[in-house]
């Protein structure tokens, strides 16, 4: 792959930062583009063309795609459930970025185009029970996705399909299920549940206030995919033969209460739990059916939640300590993963 130019749109974000590093390790030249000022990027890699630009504007998309062999479209205005439920218009505006990037990639005759969709595209009627049946790709229709963010993702999936069918643009689409790991948002309102639980429990250890607030009843079910599995999956999708959207997520289902149990065990602490039933909580149950990803790639995300959460907890503990001048100890087990 030496010499090929890969463009990562949203390269200053959590997933984008990890993807840029992985592409560099594979020998790509990389152009990383993000709307945030460079000092706010989660990771800044040496040897990369780092560009600050708003990809809602078509002219910026043309500049980003110029000379590119592959484009990874991850750029979106999004966050955890608290952000998604309270910023539906902002989430919908990402349609501009997705559409303009497709137009620019097609006009630049880009070889391959990857789009990061979401499990939020799935029909809400399939996600009413905590004891959920894992979501199959066909469950996106008849369409009833999560309001705002889910509609934006589903519409853009169709755009990828029609650009492939009408213009011959090579497009691949993955439906991400709750990606977590180091170098991500862990405070400020856009963080997702794994990072939020780590932060809350680290804060409890640092302050001695052994209590934690959980949004909803805590019986909502989810699966969470560690970032290494996500990056591995993106590369498989981009270079695989499947043209239809597929799930990219772990099938290890847990309740939010069980997620808290895991982080408490990592931290070596037990907390008094309170439940905020008025807080955003999303659907009652969501899990990934991995039948098709196994069929097409002979692979599925497999990093255990307990192992990934330990690495995530240790990274957030270091960030928390640096910000607050505390000394919450990491667990120090030295867990490593092979990106195979």
C-alpha positions in Angstrom: 0.0 0.0 0.0 3.1 2.3 0.1 2.4 5.6 -1.6 -1.4 5.4 -1.6 -3.1 8.5 -0.2 -5.9 7.9 2.4 -8.1 10.7 3.5 -9.6 10.4 7.0 -12.5 12.9 7.4 -13.0 13.4 11.1 -9.4 12.4 11.7 -9.2 14.6 14.8 -11.9 12.6 16.5 -11.8 9.5 18.6 -12.1 6.8 16.0 -10.4 8.9 13.3 -7.3 9.4 15.4 -6.9 5.6 15.8 -7.6 5.0 12.2 -4.9 7.5 11.1 -2.4 5.7 13.2 -3.3 2.4 11.7 -3.2 3.6 8.1 0.3 5.1 8.8 1.4 1.7 10.1 0.2 0.1 6.9 2.3 2.4 4.8 -0.3 4.9 3.5 0.2 8.6 3.1 -2.5 10.1 5.2 -4.5 13.4 5.0 -6.4 13.9 8.2 -9.2 16.5 8.1 -11.3 17.8 11.0 -13.3 21.0 11.9 -11.7 21.3 15.4 -8.6 23.4 16.0 -5.5 21.2 15.9 -4.9 21.5 19.6 -8.4 20.0 20.2 -7.7 16.8 18.2 -7.6 13.6 20.2 -4.5 12.4 18.5 -2.0 14.3 16.2 0.3 12.0 14.3 3.7 12.9 12.9 4.1 12.5 9.1 0.4 13.3 8.4 -1.0 16.2 6.4 -3.3 17.6 9.1 -6.0 20.0 7.7 -8.5 22.1 9.7 -11.6 22.5 7.6 -15.4 22.4 7.9 -16.5 19.6 5.6 -20.1 20.8 5.5 -18.7 23.1 2.8 -18.4 21.5 -0.7 -15.3 23.4 -1.6 -13.5 22.0 1.5 -14.6 18.5 0.5 -13.1 19.0 -3.0 -9.8 20.0 -1.4 -9.9 17.1 1.0 -10.5 14.5 -1.7 -8.0 15.9 -4.2 -5.6 13.1 -5.3 -7.0 10.6 -2.8 -7.0 6.9 -3.4 -9.2 6.1 -0.4 -11.6 8.2 1.7 -12.8 7.3 5.1 -15.8 9.5 6.0 -16.1 9.5 9.8 -16.8 13.3 10.2 -20.1 14.0 12.1 -21.5 16.1 14.8 -22.3 13.6 17.5 -21.7 12.3 21.0 -23.3 10.1 23.6 -27.0 9.7 24.3 -27.3 13.0 26.2 -25.9 14.9 23.2 -27.9 13.0 20.6 -31.3 13.4 22.3 -30.8 17.1 22.9 -29.1 18.1 19.6 -31.2 16.5 16.8 -30.8 19.4 14.3 -27.0 19.5 14.7 -26.9 15.7 14.1 -29.0 16.0 11.0 -26.7 18.7 9.6 -24.1 16.0 9.2 -26.0 15.1 6.1 -24.3 18.0 4.4 -20.9 16.6 5.2 -21.8 13.1 4.0 -23.4 14.3 0.8 -20.6 16.8 -0.1 -17.9 14.2 0.6 -19.6 11.7 -1.7 -19.9 14.4 -4.5 -16.3 15.4 -4.1 -15.0 11.8 -3.9 -17.0 10.9 -7.1 -15.7 13.9 -9.0 -12.1 13.2 -7.8 -12.5 9.6 -9.0 -11.5 8.3 -5.6 -10.9 4.5 -5.7 -12.6 3.5 -2.5 -15.1 5.3 -0.1 -15.9 4.1 3.4 -18.9 5.5 5.4 -19.3 5.1 9.1 -23.0 4.5 9.9 -24.5 3.5 13.2 -26.8 1.0 14.9 -29.1 4.0 15.5 -30.5 3.4 12.0 -32.4 0.4 13.3 -36.2 0.3 13.7 -37.1 1.5 17.2 -39.8 -1.2 17.5 -37.1 -3.8 17.5 -35.4 -2.2 20.5 -38.2 -1.8 23.1 -37.2 -4.7 25.4 -34.0 -5.0 27.4 -34.0 -8.8 26.6 -33.5 -7.9 23.0 -33.1 -10.1 19.9 -29.8 -9.1 18.3 -30.3 -6.7 15.4 -30.0 -8.1 11.9 -29.1 -5.8 9.0 -32.6 -6.2 7.5 -34.1 -4.7 10.7 -33.4 -1.2 9.5 -36.5 -1.4 7.4 -39.4 -0.5 7.5 -37.6 2.7 8.6 -38.1 4.0 12.1 -34.5 5.0 13.2 -33.5 7.1 16.2 -34.8 10.6 15.6 -32.2 13.1 14.3 -28.9 11.1 14.4 -30.4 7.8 13.2 -32.3 9.4 10.2 -29.1 11.2 9.2 -27.2 7.9 9.1 -29.9 6.0 7.3 -30.3 8.7 4.6 -26.5 8.8 4.1 -26.4 5.0 3.8 -28.9 5.3 0.9 -26.7 8.0 -0.7 -23.7 5.7 -0.7 -25.8 3.0 -2.3 -27.1 5.3 -5.1 -23.7 6.8 -5.8 -22.4 3.3 -6.2 -25.3 2.2 -8.5 -25.7 5.5 -10.5 -22.1 6.7 -10.7 -20.0 3.6 -10.1 -18.3 5.0 -6.9 -16.9 2.1 -4.8 -18.7 2.5 -1.4 -18.6 0.5 1.8 -20.8 1.0 4.9 -20.4 -0.2 8.4 -23.0 0.2 11.2 -21.0 0.9 14.3 -22.2 -0.4 17.7 -21.0 1.7 20.6 -17.3 2.1 20.1 -15.1 2.8 23.2 -11.5 3.0 24.2 -8.6 5.3 25.1 -8.1 8.7 23.4 -11.8 9.5 23.4 -14.3 11.9 25.0 -14.6 11.2 28.7 -16.3 14.3 30.1 -18.1 17.5 28.9 -21.4 16.0 27.8 -20.5 14.1 24.6 -19.0 11.1 26.2 -20.6 7.6 25.9 -21.5 5.2 28.6 -18.2 3.3 29.0 -16.2 6.5 29.4 -18.8 8.2 31.6 -18.8 5.2 34.0 -15.0 5.2 34.2 -15.0 9.0 34.9 -17.7 8.8 37.5 -16.0 5.9 39.4 -12.6 7.5 39.1 -14.1 10.7 40.6 -15.7 8.7 43.4 -12.2 7.2 44.3 -10.5 10.6 44.1 -13.1 12.5 46.2 -14.2 9.8 48.6 -17.9 10.4 47.6 -18.8 6.8 47.0 -22.0 7.4 45.0 -22.9 7.2 41.4 -25.8 8.4 39.3 -27.0 6.1 36.5 -29.3 7.3 33.7 -32.4 5.2 33.4 -33.1 2.0 35.4 -29.7 0.5 34.7 -31.4 -2.5 33.1 -31.0 -1.1 29.5 -28.9 -3.5 27.5 -26.1 -2.7 25.0 -23.0 -4.2 23.4 -19.7 -2.2 23.4 -16.9 -2.6 20.8 -13.3 -1.9 21.7 -11.6 0.5 19.4 -9.0 -2.0 18.1 -11.8 -4.3 16.8 -13.4 -1.3 15.2 -10.3 -0.2 13.3 -9.7 -3.8 12.2 -13.2 -4.0 11.0 -13.1 -0.8 9.0 -10.1 -2.1 7.1 -11.8 -5.4 6.3 -15.0 -3.6 5.2 -13.1 -1.2 2.9 -11.3 -4.0 1.1 -14.0 -6.6 1.2 -16.5 -7.5 -1.5 -19.8 -6.8 0.4 -21.5 -3.7 -0.9 -24.4 -3.7 1.6 -24.3 -2.1 5.1 -23.2 -4.6 7.8 -23.1 -4.5 11.5 -19.7 -3.8 13.1 -20.1 -4.4 16.8 -19.5 -6.8 19.6 -22.2 -9.4 20.4 -21.3 -9.4 24.1 -24.6 -8.1 25.6 -24.6 -6.4 29.1 -26.9 -4.2 31.1 -25.8 -0.8 32.1 -25.7 -2.1 35.7 -23.4 -4.9 34.6 -21.2 -2.3 32.9 -21.0 -0.4 36.2 -20.2 -3.8 38.0 -17.2 -4.3 35.6 -15.8 -0.8 36.2 -16.2 -1.1 40.0 -14.3 -4.4 39.9 -11.5 -2.8 37.9 -11.4 0.1 40.3 -11.7 -2.1 43.4 -14.6 -0.1 44.8 -18.3 -0.5 45.4 -20.6 2.6 45.1 -24.1 3.5 46.2 -26.2 3.8 43.1 -29.0 6.2 42.3 -31.1 6.2 39.2 -32.1 9.2 37.2 -35.3 8.1 35.4 -35.6 11.5 33.7 -32.2 11.5 32.0 -31.7 10.4 28.4 -31.3 6.6 28.2 -32.0 5.7 24.5 -33.6 2.5 23.5 -34.2 -0.3 26.1 -32.1 -2.9 24.3 -29.6 -3.1 21.4 -27.2 -5.8 20.4 -25.4 -6.8 17.2 -26.2 -9.9 15.2 -22.9 -10.9 13.6 -24.1 -13.6 11.3 -23.3 -11.6 8.1 -20.0 -10.2 9.1 -18.9 -13.8 10.0 -20.2 -15.0 6.6 -18.4 -12.3 4.6 -15.1 -12.0 6.6 -14.8 -15.1 8.8 -14.3 -12.6 11.7 -16.2 -10.6 14.3 -15.2 -8.2 17.1 -13.9 -10.4 19.9 -12.1 -8.3 22.5 -13.8 -8.9 25.9 -15.6 -6.0 27.4 -13.7 -6.5 30.7 -10.3 -6.3 29.0 -11.2 -3.3 26.9 -12.7 -1.4 29.8 -9.6 -2.0 31.9 -7.4 -0.3 29.3 -10.0 2.5 28.9 -10.2 3.0 32.7 -6.4 3.3 33.0 -6.2 5.9 30.2 -9.1 8.0 31.7 -7.5 7.8 35.2 -4.3 9.3 33.8 -6.3 12.1 32.1 -8.4 12.7 35.2 -5.2 12.9 37.4 -3.6 15.3 35.0 -6.6 17.6 35.0 -7.4 17.5 38.7 -4.0 16.9 40.3 -5.1 13.6 41.9 -3.4 10.3 42.1 -6.0 7.6 41.3 -3.9 4.5 40.6 -4.3 2.6 37.3 -4.8 -1.1 37.5 -1.5 -2.0 35.8 -2.3 -5.4 34.4 -0.6 -4.7 31.1 -3.3 -6.1 28.9 -2.4 -6.1 25.2 -4.4 -7.0 22.1 -3.4 -8.3 18.7 -5.1 -6.5 15.8 -5.7 -9.7 13.9 
